[in-house]
Amino acid sequence: MNEYHWLPSQWAELSMYEKALVIAGIDIRVKEEKRQQKEAERRAKSKGRHH
């Protein structure tokens, strides 16, 4: 809610379907951020091996 600047009352007014869409979107973003973090860590490790 904070990221979207929604008040608790605005969140409460969303339908179950709308809440599910928001939560699914957050889940997808978190999964992608974790993937990017692992990729960055992998690249950092491989850079250290070549020099």
mmCIF entry with sequence, helices, sheets and N, C-alpha, C, O atoms, coordinates in Angstrom:
data_MODEL
# 
_entry.id   MODEL 
# 
_entity.id                         1 
_entity.type                       polymer 
_entity.pdbx_number_of_molecules   1 
# 
_entity_poly.entity_id                      1 
_entity_poly.type                           'polypeptide(L)' 
_entity_poly.nstd_linkage                   no 
_entity_poly.nstd_monomer                   no 
_entity_poly.pdbx_seq_one_letter_code       MNEYHWLPSQWAELSMYEKALVIAGIDIRVKEEKRQQKEAERRAKSKGRHH 
_entity_poly.pdbx_seq_one_letter_code_can   MNEYHWLPSQWAELSMYEKALVIAGIDIRVKEEKRQQKEAERRAKSKGRHH 
_entity_poly.pdbx_strand_id                 A 
# 
loop_
_entity_poly_seq.entity_id 
_entity_poly_seq.num 
_entity_poly_seq.mon_id 
_entity_poly_seq.hetero 
1 1  MET n 
1 2  ASN n 
1 3  GLU n 
1 4  TYR n 
1 5  HIS n 
1 6  TRP n 
1 7  LEU n 
1 8  PRO n 
1 9  SER n 
1 10 GLN n 
1 11 TRP n 
1 12 ALA n 
1 13 GLU n 
1 14 LEU n 
1 15 SER n 
1 16 MET n 
1 17 TYR n 
1 18 GLU n 
1 19 LYS n 
1 20 ALA n 
1 21 LEU n 
1 22 VAL n 
1 23 ILE n 
1 24 ALA n 
1 25 GLY n 
1 26 ILE n 
1 27 ASP n 
1 28 ILE n 
1 29 ARG n 
1 30 VAL n 
1 31 LYS n 
1 32 GLU n 
1 33 GLU n 
1 34 LYS n 
1 35 ARG n 
1 36 GLN n 
1 37 GLN n 
1 38 LYS n 
1 39 GLU n 
1 40 ALA n 
1 41 GLU n 
1 42 ARG n 
1 43 ARG n 
1 44 ALA n 
1 45 LYS n 
1 46 SER n 
1 47 LYS n 
1 48 GLY n 
1 49 ARG n 
1 50 HIS n 
1 51 HIS n 
# 
_struct_asym.id          A 
_struct_asym.entity_id   1 
# 
loop_
_struct_conf.conf_type_id 
_struct_conf.id 
_struct_conf.pdbx_PDB_helix_id 
_struct_conf.beg_label_comp_id 
_struct_conf.beg_label_asym_id 
_struct_conf.beg_label_seq_id 
_struct_conf.pdbx_beg_PDB_ins_code 
_struct_conf.end_label_comp_id 
_struct_conf.end_label_asym_id 
_struct_conf.end_label_seq_id 
_struct_conf.pdbx_end_PDB_ins_code 
_struct_conf.beg_auth_comp_id 
_struct_conf.beg_auth_asym_id 
_struct_conf.beg_auth_seq_id 
_struct_conf.end_auth_comp_id 
_struct_conf.end_auth_asym_id 
_struct_conf.end_auth_seq_id 
_struct_conf.pdbx_PDB_helix_class 
_struct_conf.details 
_struct_conf.pdbx_PDB_helix_length 
HELX_P HELX_P1 AA1 PRO A 8  ? GLU A 13 ? PRO A 8  GLU A 13 1 ? 6  
HELX_P HELX_P2 AA2 MET A 16 ? HIS A 50 ? MET A 16 HIS A 50 1 ? 35 
# 
_struct_conf_type.id          HELX_P 
_struct_conf_type.criteria    ? 
_struct_conf_type.reference   ? 
# 
loop_
_atom_site.group_PDB 
_atom_site.id 
_atom_site.type_symbol 
_atom_site.label_atom_id 
_atom_site.label_alt_id 
_atom_site.label_comp_id 
_atom_site.label_asym_id 
_atom_site.label_entity_id 
_atom_site.label_seq_id 
_atom_site.pdbx_PDB_ins_code 
_atom_site.Cartn_x 
_atom_site.Cartn_y 
_atom_site.Cartn_z 
_atom_site.occupancy 
_atom_site.B_iso_or_equiv 
_atom_site.pdbx_formal_charge 
_atom_site.auth_seq_id 
_atom_site.auth_comp_id 
_atom_site.auth_asym_id 
_atom_site.auth_atom_id 
_atom_site.pdbx_PDB_model_num 
ATOM 1   N N  . MET A 1 1  ? 0.820   -1.185  0.000   1.00 0.00 ? 1  MET A N  1 
ATOM 2   C CA . MET A 1 1  ? 0.000   0.000   0.000   1.00 0.00 ? 1  MET A CA 1 
ATOM 3   C C  . MET A 1 1  ? 0.869   1.255   0.000   1.00 0.00 ? 1  MET A C  1 
ATOM 4   O O  . MET A 1 1  ? 0.540   2.242   -0.658  1.00 0.00 ? 1  MET A O  1 
ATOM 5   N N  . ASN A 1 2  ? 1.964   1.216   0.731   1.00 0.00 ? 2  ASN A N  1 
ATOM 6   C CA . ASN A 1 2  ? 2.819   2.396   0.812   1.00 0.00 ? 2  ASN A CA 1 
ATOM 7   C C  . ASN A 1 2  ? 3.384   2.782   -0.543  1.00 0.00 ? 2  ASN A C  1 
ATOM 8   O O  . ASN A 1 2  ? 3.422   3.962   -0.893  1.00 0.00 ? 2  ASN A O  1 
ATOM 9   N N  . GLU A 1 3  ? 3.817   1.800   -1.297  1.00 0.00 ? 3  GLU A N  1 
ATOM 10  C CA . GLU A 1 3  ? 4.417   2.079   -2.603  1.00 0.00 ? 3  GLU A CA 1 
ATOM 11  C C  . GLU A 1 3  ? 3.430   2.755   -3.552  1.00 0.00 ? 3  GLU A C  1 
ATOM 12  O O  . GLU A 1 3  ? 3.809   3.588   -4.375  1.00 0.00 ? 3  GLU A O  1 
ATOM 13  N N  . TYR A 1 4  ? 2.183   2.388   -3.424  1.00 0.00 ? 4  TYR A N  1 
ATOM 14  C CA . TYR A 1 4  ? 1.159   2.954   -4.302  1.00 0.00 ? 4  TYR A CA 1 
ATOM 15  C C  . TYR A 1 4  ? 0.477   4.173   -3.682  1.00 0.00 ? 4  TYR A C  1 
ATOM 16  O O  . TYR A 1 4  ? -0.390  4.790   -4.301  1.00 0.00 ? 4  TYR A O  1 
ATOM 17  N N  . HIS A 1 5  ? 0.874   4.510   -2.466  1.00 0.00 ? 5  HIS A N  1 
ATOM 18  C CA . HIS A 1 5  ? 0.310   5.649   -1.741  1.00 0.00 ? 5  HIS A CA 1 
ATOM 19  C C  . HIS A 1 5  ? -1.195  5.489   -1.541  1.00 0.00 ? 5  HIS A C  1 
ATOM 20  O O  . HIS A 1 5  ? -1.964  6.444   -1.649  1.00 0.00 ? 5  HIS A O  1 
ATOM 21  N N  . TRP A 1 6  ? -1.589  4.248   -1.246  1.00 0.00 ? 6  TRP A N  1 
ATOM 22  C CA . TRP A 1 6  ? -2.986  3.974   -0.985  1.00 0.00 ? 6  TRP A CA 1 
ATOM 23  C C  . TRP A 1 6  ? -3.246  4.023   0.509   1.00 0.00 ? 6  TRP A C  1 
ATOM 24  O O  . TRP A 1 6  ? -2.419  3.595   1.315   1.00 0.00 ? 6  TRP A O  1 
ATOM 25  N N  . LEU A 1 7  ? -4.388  4.541   0.858   1.00 0.00 ? 7  LEU A N  1 
ATOM 26  C CA . LEU A 1 7  ? -4.837  4.500   2.240   1.00 0.00 ? 7  LEU A CA 1 
ATOM 27  C C  . LEU A 1 7  ? -5.439  3.121   2.502   1.00 0.00 ? 7  LEU A C  1 
ATOM 28  O O  . LEU A 1 7  ? -5.909  2.463   1.573   1.00 0.00 ? 7  LEU A O  1 
ATOM 29  N N  . PRO A 1 8  ? -5.429  2.688   3.743   1.00 0.00 ? 8  PRO A N  1 
ATOM 30  C CA . PRO A 1 8  ? -6.046  1.385   4.050   1.00 0.00 ? 8  PRO A CA 1 
ATOM 31  C C  . PRO A 1 8  ? -7.494  1.306   3.567   1.00 0.00 ? 8  PRO A C  1 
ATOM 32  O O  . PRO A 1 8  ? -7.950  0.248   3.134   1.00 0.00 ? 8  PRO A O  1 
ATOM 33  N N  . SER A 1 9  ? -8.206  2.413   3.640   1.00 0.00 ? 9  SER A N  1 
ATOM 34  C CA . SER A 1 9  ? -9.604  2.398   3.194   1.00 0.00 ? 9  SER A CA 1 
ATOM 35  C C  . SER A 1 9  ? -9.698  2.166   1.683   1.00 0.00 ? 9  SER A C  1 
ATOM 36  O O  . SER A 1 9  ? -10.639 1.529   1.209   1.00 0.00 ? 9  SER A O  1 
ATOM 37  N N  . GLN A 1 10 ? -8.718  2.684   0.927   1.00 0.00 ? 10 GLN A N  1 
ATOM 38  C CA . GLN A 1 10 ? -8.726  2.461   -0.525  1.00 0.00 ? 10 GLN A CA 1 
ATOM 39  C C  . GLN A 1 10 ? -8.460  0.988   -0.835  1.00 0.00 ? 10 GLN A C  1 
ATOM 40  O O  . GLN A 1 10 ? -9.087  0.410   -1.723  1.00 0.00 ? 10 GLN A O  1 
ATOM 41  N N  . TRP A 1 11 ? -7.522  0.386   -0.095  1.00 0.00 ? 11 TRP A N  1 
ATOM 42  C CA . TRP A 1 11 ? -7.232  -1.037  -0.284  1.00 0.00 ? 11 TRP A CA 1 
ATOM 43  C C  . TRP A 1 11 ? -8.467  -1.864  0.051   1.00 0.00 ? 11 TRP A C  1 
ATOM 44  O O  . TRP A 1 11 ? -8.801  -2.811  -0.661  1.00 0.00 ? 11 TRP A O  1 
ATOM 45  N N  . ALA A 1 12 ? -9.140  -1.504  1.132   1.00 0.00 ? 12 ALA A N  1 
ATOM 46  C CA . ALA A 1 12 ? -10.319 -2.243  1.569   1.00 0.00 ? 12 ALA A CA 1 
ATOM 47  C C  . ALA A 1 12 ? -11.441 -2.169  0.537   1.00 0.00 ? 12 ALA A C  1 
ATOM 48  O O  . ALA A 1 12 ? -12.248 -3.092  0.422   1.00 0.00 ? 12 ALA A O  1 
ATOM 49  N N  . GLU A 1 13 ? -11.489 -1.065  -0.214  1.00 0.00 ? 13 GLU A N  1 
ATOM 50  C CA . GLU A 1 13 ? -12.553 -0.898  -1.209  1.00 0.00 ? 13 GLU A CA 1 
ATOM 51  C C  . GLU A 1 13 ? -12.320 -1.721  -2.481  1.00 0.00 ? 13 GLU A C  1 
ATOM 52  O O  . GLU A 1 13 ? -13.247 -1.915  -3.267  1.00 0.00 ? 13 GLU A O  1 
ATOM 53  N N  . LEU A 1 14 ? -11.107 -2.198  -2.685  1.00 0.00 ? 14 LEU A N  1 
ATOM 54  C CA . LEU A 1 14 ? -10.834 -3.003  -3.877  1.00 0.00 ? 14 LEU A CA 1 
ATOM 55  C C  . LEU A 1 14 ? -11.563 -4.333  -3.785  1.00 0.00 ? 14 LEU A C  1 
ATOM 56  O O  . LEU A 1 14 ? -11.753 -4.883  -2.701  1.00 0.00 ? 14 LEU A O  1 
ATOM 57  N N  . SER A 1 15 ? -11.964 -4.835  -4.937  1.00 0.00 ? 15 SER A N  1 
ATOM 58  C CA . SER A 1 15 ? -12.602 -6.150  -4.962  1.00 0.00 ? 15 SER A CA 1 
ATOM 59  C C  . SER A 1 15 ? -11.532 -7.218  -4.717  1.00 0.00 ? 15 SER A C  1 
ATOM 60  O O  . SER A 1 15 ? -10.334 -6.942  -4.786  1.00 0.00 ? 15 SER A O  1 
ATOM 61  N N  . MET A 1 16 ? -11.974 -8.409  -4.437  1.00 0.00 ? 16 MET A N  1 
ATOM 62  C CA . MET A 1 16 ? -11.054 -9.519  -4.215  1.00 0.00 ? 16 MET A CA 1 
ATOM 63  C C  . MET A 1 16 ? -10.192 -9.744  -5.468  1.00 0.00 ? 16 MET A C  1 
ATOM 64  O O  . MET A 1 16 ? -9.002  -10.039 -5.365  1.00 0.00 ? 16 MET A O  1 
ATOM 65  N N  . TYR A 1 17 ? -10.800 -9.605  -6.635  1.00 0.00 ? 17 TYR A N  1 
ATOM 66  C CA . TYR A 1 17 ? -10.086 -9.769  -7.901  1.00 0.00 ? 17 TYR A CA 1 
ATOM 67  C C  . TYR A 1 17 ? -8.998  -8.704  -8.057  1.00 0.00 ? 17 TYR A C  1 
ATOM 68  O O  . TYR A 1 17 ? -7.875  -9.007  -8.461  1.00 0.00 ? 17 TYR A O  1 
ATOM 69  N N  . GLU A 1 18 ? -9.342  -7.462  -7.735  1.00 0.00 ? 18 GLU A N  1 
ATOM 70  C CA . GLU A 1 18 ? -8.365  -6.373  -7.855  1.00 0.00 ? 18 GLU A CA 1 
ATOM 71  C C  . GLU A 1 18 ? -7.201  -6.564  -6.883  1.00 0.00 ? 18 GLU A C  1 
ATOM 72  O O  . GLU A 1 18 ? -6.047  -6.322  -7.237  1.00 0.00 ? 18 GLU A O  1 
ATOM 73  N N  . LYS A 1 19 ? -7.503  -6.994  -5.675  1.00 0.00 ? 19 LYS A N  1 
ATOM 74  C CA . LYS A 1 19 ? -6.445  -7.265  -4.693  1.00 0.00 ? 19 LYS A CA 1 
ATOM 75  C C  . LYS A 1 19 ? -5.542  -8.392  -5.187  1.00 0.00 ? 19 LYS A C  1 
ATOM 76  O O  . LYS A 1 19 ? -4.320  -8.325  -5.048  1.00 0.00 ? 19 LYS A O  1 
ATOM 77  N N  . ALA A 1 20 ? -6.152  -9.427  -5.767  1.00 0.00 ? 20 ALA A N  1 
ATOM 78  C CA . ALA A 1 20 ? -5.376  -10.550 -6.281  1.00 0.00 ? 20 ALA A CA 1 
ATOM 79  C C  . ALA A 1 20 ? -4.438  -10.085 -7.396  1.00 0.00 ? 20 ALA A C  1 
ATOM 80  O O  . ALA A 1 20 ? -3.294  -10.534 -7.465  1.00 0.00 ? 20 ALA A O  1 
ATOM 81  N N  . LEU A 1 21 ? -4.906  -9.198  -8.260  1.00 0.00 ? 21 LEU A N  1 
ATOM 82  C CA . LEU A 1 21 ? -4.050  -8.675  -9.328  1.00 0.00 ? 21 LEU A CA 1 
ATOM 83  C C  . LEU A 1 21 ? -2.866  -7.889  -8.773  1.00 0.00 ? 21 LEU A C  1 
ATOM 84  O O  . LEU A 1 21 ? -1.740  -8.029  -9.251  1.00 0.00 ? 21 LEU A O  1 
ATOM 85  N N  . VAL A 1 22 ? -3.125  -7.072  -7.775  1.00 0.00 ? 22 VAL A N  1 
ATOM 86  C CA . VAL A 1 22 ? -2.053  -6.284  -7.160  1.00 0.00 ? 22 VAL A CA 1 
ATOM 87  C C  . VAL A 1 22 ? -1.026  -7.220  -6.519  1.00 0.00 ? 22 VAL A C  1 
ATOM 88  O O  . VAL A 1 22 ? 0.178   -7.051  -6.713  1.00 0.00 ? 22 VAL A O  1 
ATOM 89  N N  . ILE A 1 23 ? -1.495  -8.190  -5.768  1.00 0.00 ? 23 ILE A N  1 
ATOM 90  C CA . ILE A 1 23 ? -0.597  -9.124  -5.083  1.00 0.00 ? 23 ILE A CA 1 
ATOM 91  C C  . ILE A 1 23 ? 0.194   -9.946  -6.089  1.00 0.00 ? 23 ILE A C  1 
ATOM 92  O O  . ILE A 1 23 ? 1.389   -10.173 -5.895  1.00 0.00 ? 23 ILE A O  1 
ATOM 93  N N  . ALA A 1 24 ? -0.450  -10.395 -7.158  1.00 0.00 ? 24 ALA A N  1 
ATOM 94  C CA . ALA A 1 24 ? 0.255   -11.155 -8.194  1.00 0.00 ? 24 ALA A CA 1 
ATOM 95  C C  . ALA A 1 24 ? 1.337   -10.301 -8.850  1.00 0.00 ? 24 ALA A C  1 
ATOM 96  O O  . ALA A 1 24 ? 2.436   -10.783 -9.124  1.00 0.00 ? 24 ALA A O  1 
ATOM 97  N N  . GLY A 1 25 ? 1.022   -9.044  -9.097  1.00 0.00 ? 25 GLY A N  1 
ATOM 98  C CA . GLY A 1 25 ? 2.009   -8.141  -9.682  1.00 0.00 ? 25 GLY A CA 1 
ATOM 99  C C  . GLY A 1 25 ? 3.208   -7.950  -8.776  1.00 0.00 ? 25 GLY A C  1 
ATOM 100 O O  . GLY A 1 25 ? 4.346   -7.909  -9.243  1.00 0.00 ? 25 GLY A O  1 
ATOM 101 N N  . ILE A 1 26 ? 2.957   -7.833  -7.481  1.00 0.00 ? 26 ILE A N  1 
ATOM 102 C CA . ILE A 1 26 ? 4.045   -7.693  -6.516  1.00 0.00 ? 26 ILE A CA 1 
ATOM 103 C C  . ILE A 1 26 ? 4.884   -8.961  -6.493  1.00 0.00 ? 26 ILE A C  1 
ATOM 104 O O  . ILE A 1 26 ? 6.112   -8.894  -6.466  1.00 0.00 ? 26 ILE A O  1 
ATOM 105 N N  . ASP A 1 27 ? 4.222   -10.124 -6.505  1.00 0.00 ? 27 ASP A N  1 
ATOM 106 C CA . ASP A 1 27 ? 4.944   -11.394 -6.504  1.00 0.00 ? 27 ASP A CA 1 
ATOM 107 C C  . ASP A 1 27 ? 5.850   -11.517 -7.725  1.00 0.00 ? 27 ASP A C  1 
ATOM 108 O O  . ASP A 1 27 ? 6.992   -11.964 -7.618  1.00 0.00 ? 27 ASP A O  1 
ATOM 109 N N  . ILE A 1 28 ? 5.335   -11.118 -8.880  1.00 0.00 ? 28 ILE A N  1 
ATOM 110 C CA . ILE A 1 28 ? 6.129   -11.180 -10.110 1.00 0.00 ? 28 ILE A CA 1 
ATOM 111 C C  . ILE A 1 28 ? 7.336   -10.249 -10.007 1.00 0.00 ? 28 ILE A C  1 
ATOM 112 O O  . ILE A 1 28 ? 8.447   -10.625 -10.381 1.00 0.00 ? 28 ILE A O  1 
ATOM 113 N N  . ARG A 1 29 ? 7.120   -9.049  -9.504  1.00 0.00 ? 29 ARG A N  1 
ATOM 114 C CA . ARG A 1 29 ? 8.217   -8.091  -9.387  1.00 0.00 ? 29 ARG A CA 1 
ATOM 115 C C  . ARG A 1 29 ? 9.291   -8.585  -8.420  1.00 0.00 ? 29 ARG A C  1 
ATOM 116 O O  . ARG A 1 29 ? 10.484  -8.462  -8.700  1.00 0.00 ? 29 ARG A O  1 
ATOM 117 N N  . VAL A 1 30 ? 8.871   -9.146  -7.279  1.00 0.00 ? 30 VAL A N  1 
ATOM 118 C CA . VAL A 1 30 ? 9.824   -9.666  -6.295  1.00 0.00 ? 30 VAL A CA 1 
ATOM 119 C C  . VAL A 1 30 ? 10.633  -10.814 -6.905  1.00 0.00 ? 30 VAL A C  1 
ATOM 120 O O  . VAL A 1 30 ? 11.847  -10.888 -6.717  1.00 0.00 ? 30 VAL A O  1 
ATOM 121 N N  . LYS A 1 31 ? 9.964   -11.697 -7.627  1.00 0.00 ? 31 LYS A N  1 
ATOM 122 C CA . LYS A 1 31 ? 10.652  -12.818 -8.264  1.00 0.00 ? 31 LYS A CA 1 
ATOM 123 C C  . LYS A 1 31 ? 11.689  -12.312 -9.268  1.00 0.00 ? 31 LYS A C  1 
ATOM 124 O O  . LYS A 1 31 ? 12.801  -12.836 -9.327  1.00 0.00 ? 31 LYS A O  1 
ATOM 125 N N  . GLU A 1 32 ? 11.332  -11.308 -10.048 1.00 0.00 ? 32 GLU A N  1 
ATOM 126 C CA . GLU A 1 32 ? 12.244  -10.735 -11.035 1.00 0.00 ? 32 GLU A CA 1 
ATOM 127 C C  . GLU A 1 32 ? 13.421  -10.030 -10.344 1.00 0.00 ? 32 GLU A C  1 
ATOM 128 O O  . GLU A 1 32 ? 14.559  -10.130 -10.803 1.00 0.00 ? 32 GLU A O  1 
ATOM 129 N N  . GLU A 1 33 ? 13.151  -9.331  -9.258  1.00 0.00 ? 33 GLU A N  1 
ATOM 130 C CA . GLU A 1 33 ? 14.232  -8.664  -8.528  1.00 0.00 ? 33 GLU A CA 1 
ATOM 131 C C  . GLU A 1 33 ? 15.212  -9.683  -7.962  1.00 0.00 ? 33 GLU A C  1 
ATOM 132 O O  . GLU A 1 33 ? 16.423  -9.460  -7.994  1.00 0.00 ? 33 GLU A O  1 
ATOM 133 N N  . LYS A 1 34 ? 14.706  -10.796 -7.447  1.00 0.00 ? 34 LYS A N  1 
ATOM 134 C CA . LYS A 1 34 ? 15.575  -11.852 -6.929  1.00 0.00 ? 34 LYS A CA 1 
ATOM 135 C C  . LYS A 1 34 ? 16.408  -12.454 -8.057  1.00 0.00 ? 34 LYS A C  1 
ATOM 136 O O  . LYS A 1 34 ? 17.592  -12.736 -7.873  1.00 0.00 ? 34 LYS A O  1 
ATOM 137 N N  . ARG A 1 35 ? 15.789  -12.653 -9.229  1.00 0.00 ? 35 ARG A N  1 
ATOM 138 C CA . ARG A 1 35 ? 16.522  -13.201 -10.366 1.00 0.00 ? 35 ARG A CA 1 
ATOM 139 C C  . ARG A 1 35 ? 17.649  -12.251 -10.781 1.00 0.00 ? 35 ARG A C  1 
ATOM 140 O O  . ARG A 1 35 ? 18.767  -12.685 -11.055 1.00 0.00 ? 35 ARG A O  1 
ATOM 141 N N  . GLN A 1 36 ? 17.345  -10.968 -10.825 1.00 0.00 ? 36 GLN A N  1 
ATOM 142 C CA . GLN A 1 36 ? 18.349  -9.981  -11.200 1.00 0.00 ? 36 GLN A CA 1 
ATOM 143 C C  . GLN A 1 36 ? 19.481  -9.922  -10.178 1.00 0.00 ? 36 GLN A C  1 
ATOM 144 O O  . GLN A 1 36 ? 20.644  -9.756  -10.546 1.00 0.00 ? 36 GLN A O  1 
ATOM 145 N N  . GLN A 1 37 ? 19.145  -10.057 -8.902  1.00 0.00 ? 37 GLN A N  1 
ATOM 146 C CA . GLN A 1 37 ? 20.161  -10.045 -7.854  1.00 0.00 ? 37 GLN A CA 1 
ATOM 147 C C  . GLN A 1 37 ? 21.094  -11.247 -8.001  1.00 0.00 ? 37 GLN A C  1 
ATOM 148 O O  . GLN A 1 37 ? 22.313  -11.107 -7.893  1.00 0.00 ? 37 GLN A O  1 
ATOM 149 N N  . LYS A 1 38 ? 20.523  -12.422 -8.246  1.00 0.00 ? 38 LYS A N  1 
ATOM 150 C CA . LYS A 1 38 ? 21.350  -13.618 -8.435  1.00 0.00 ? 38 LYS A CA 1 
ATOM 151 C C  . LYS A 1 38 ? 22.252  -13.465 -9.653  1.00 0.00 ? 38 LYS A C  1 
ATOM 152 O O  . LYS A 1 38 ? 23.417  -13.862 -9.625  1.00 0.00 ? 38 LYS A O  1 
ATOM 153 N N  . GLU A 1 39 ? 21.712  -12.892 -10.714 1.00 0.00 ? 39 GLU A N  1 
ATOM 154 C CA . GLU A 1 39 ? 22.494  -12.669 -11.929 1.00 0.00 ? 39 GLU A CA 1 
ATOM 155 C C  . GLU A 1 39 ? 23.650  -11.706 -11.649 1.00 0.00 ? 39 GLU A C  1 
ATOM 156 O O  . GLU A 1 39 ? 24.772  -11.933 -12.101 1.00 0.00 ? 39 GLU A O  1 
ATOM 157 N N  . ALA A 1 40 ? 23.379  -10.640 -10.909 1.00 0.00 ? 40 ALA A N  1 
ATOM 158 C CA . ALA A 1 40 ? 24.426  -9.675  -10.568 1.00 0.00 ? 40 ALA A CA 1 
ATOM 159 C C  . ALA A 1 40 ? 25.497  -10.333 -9.709  1.00 0.00 ? 40 ALA A C  1 
ATOM 160 O O  . ALA A 1 40 ? 26.686  -10.081 -9.904  1.00 0.00 ? 40 ALA A O  1 
ATOM 161 N N  . GLU A 1 41 ? 25.093  -11.170 -8.767  1.00 0.00 ? 41 GLU A N  1 
ATOM 162 C CA . GLU A 1 41 ? 26.060  -11.875 -7.925  1.00 0.00 ? 41 GLU A CA 1 
ATOM 163 C C  . GLU A 1 41 ? 26.890  -12.839 -8.762  1.00 0.00 ? 41 GLU A C  1 
ATOM 164 O O  . GLU A 1 41 ? 28.099  -12.956 -8.560  1.00 0.00 ? 41 GLU A O  1 
ATOM 165 N N  . ARG A 1 42 ? 26.254  -13.524 -9.695  1.00 0.00 ? 42 ARG A N  1 
ATOM 166 C CA . ARG A 1 42 ? 26.972  -14.458 -10.557 1.00 0.00 ? 42 ARG A CA 1 
ATOM 167 C C  . ARG A 1 42 ? 28.006  -13.715 -11.400 1.00 0.00 ? 42 ARG A C  1 
ATOM 168 O O  . ARG A 1 42 ? 29.139  -14.171 -11.550 1.00 0.00 ? 42 ARG A O  1 
ATOM 169 N N  . ARG A 1 43 ? 27.606  -12.576 -11.943 1.00 0.00 ? 43 ARG A N  1 
ATOM 170 C CA . ARG A 1 43 ? 28.534  -11.778 -12.752 1.00 0.00 ? 43 ARG A CA 1 
ATOM 171 C C  . ARG A 1 43 ? 29.702  -11.269 -11.923 1.00 0.00 ? 43 ARG A C  1 
ATOM 172 O O  . ARG A 1 43 ? 30.843  -11.262 -12.386 1.00 0.00 ? 43 ARG A O  1 
ATOM 173 N N  . ALA A 1 44 ? 29.416  -10.844 -10.694 1.00 0.00 ? 44 ALA A N  1 
ATOM 174 C CA . ALA A 1 44 ? 30.475  -10.335 -9.824  1.00 0.00 ? 44 ALA A CA 1 
ATOM 175 C C  . ALA A 1 44 ? 31.472  -11.445 -9.501  1.00 0.00 ? 44 ALA A C  1 
ATOM 176 O O  . ALA A 1 44 ? 32.679  -11.203 -9.467  1.00 0.00 ? 44 ALA A O  1 
ATOM 177 N N  . LYS A 1 45 ? 30.979  -12.653 -9.264  1.00 0.00 ? 45 LYS A N  1 
ATOM 178 C CA . LYS A 1 45 ? 31.873  -13.779 -8.968  1.00 0.00 ? 45 LYS A CA 1 
ATOM 179 C C  . LYS A 1 45 ? 32.716  -14.137 -10.192 1.00 0.00 ? 45 LYS A C  1 
ATOM 180 O O  . LYS A 1 45 ? 33.910  -14.409 -10.071 1.00 0.00 ? 45 LYS A O  1 
ATOM 181 N N  . SER A 1 46 ? 32.093  -14.137 -11.366 1.00 0.00 ? 46 SER A N  1 
ATOM 182 C CA . SER A 1 46 ? 32.845  -14.511 -12.565 1.00 0.00 ? 46 SER A CA 1 
ATOM 183 C C  . SER A 1 46 ? 33.875  -13.454 -12.923 1.00 0.00 ? 46 SER A C  1 
ATOM 184 O O  . SER A 1 46 ? 34.921  -13.795 -13.474 1.00 0.00 ? 46 SER A O  1 
ATOM 185 N N  . LYS A 1 47 ? 33.624  -12.198 -12.634 1.00 0.00 ? 47 LYS A N  1 
ATOM 186 C CA . LYS A 1 47 ? 34.606  -11.141 -12.871 1.00 0.00 ? 47 LYS A CA 1 
ATOM 187 C C  . LYS A 1 47 ? 35.831  -11.346 -11.998 1.00 0.00 ? 47 LYS A C  1 
ATOM 188 O O  . LYS A 1 47 ? 36.960  -11.162 -12.450 1.00 0.00 ? 47 LYS A O  1 
ATOM 189 N N  . GLY A 1 48 ? 35.612  -11.722 -10.767 1.00 0.00 ? 48 GLY A N  1 
ATOM 190 C CA . GLY A 1 48 ? 36.715  -11.939 -9.815  1.00 0.00 ? 48 GLY A CA 1 
ATOM 191 C C  . GLY A 1 48 ? 37.625  -13.080 -10.230 1.00 0.00 ? 48 GLY A C  1 
ATOM 192 O O  . GLY A 1 48 ? 38.811  -13.061 -9.902  1.00 0.00 ? 48 GLY A O  1 
ATOM 193 N N  . ARG A 1 49 ? 37.117  -14.054 -10.926 1.00 0.00 ? 49 ARG A N  1 
ATOM 194 C CA . ARG A 1 49 ? 37.911  -15.217 -11.342 1.00 0.00 ? 49 ARG A CA 1 
ATOM 195 C C  . ARG A 1 49 ? 38.828  -14.899 -12.520 1.00 0.00 ? 49 ARG A C  1 
ATOM 196 O O  . ARG A 1 49 ? 39.889  -15.509 -12.654 1.00 0.00 ? 49 ARG A O  1 
ATOM 197 N N  . HIS A 1 50 ? 38.441  -13.966 -13.364 1.00 0.00 ? 50 HIS A N  1 
ATOM 198 C CA . HIS A 1 50 ? 39.219  -13.697 -14.583 1.00 0.00 ? 50 HIS A CA 1 
ATOM 199 C C  . HIS A 1 50 ? 40.364  -12.735 -14.356 1.00 0.00 ? 50 HIS A C  1 
ATOM 200 O O  . HIS A 1 50 ? 41.278  -12.682 -15.179 1.00 0.00 ? 50 HIS A O  1 
ATOM 201 N N  . HIS A 1 51 ? 40.357  -11.976 -13.285 1.00 0.00 ? 51 HIS A N  1 
ATOM 202 C CA . HIS A 1 51 ? 41.417  -10.965 -13.079 1.00 0.00 ? 51 HIS A CA 1 
ATOM 203 C C  . HIS A 1 51 ? 42.302  -11.336 -11.971 1.00 0.00 ? 51 HIS A C  1 
ATOM 204 O O  . HIS A 1 51 ? 43.243  -10.605 -11.660 1.00 0.00 ? 51 HIS A O  1 
# 
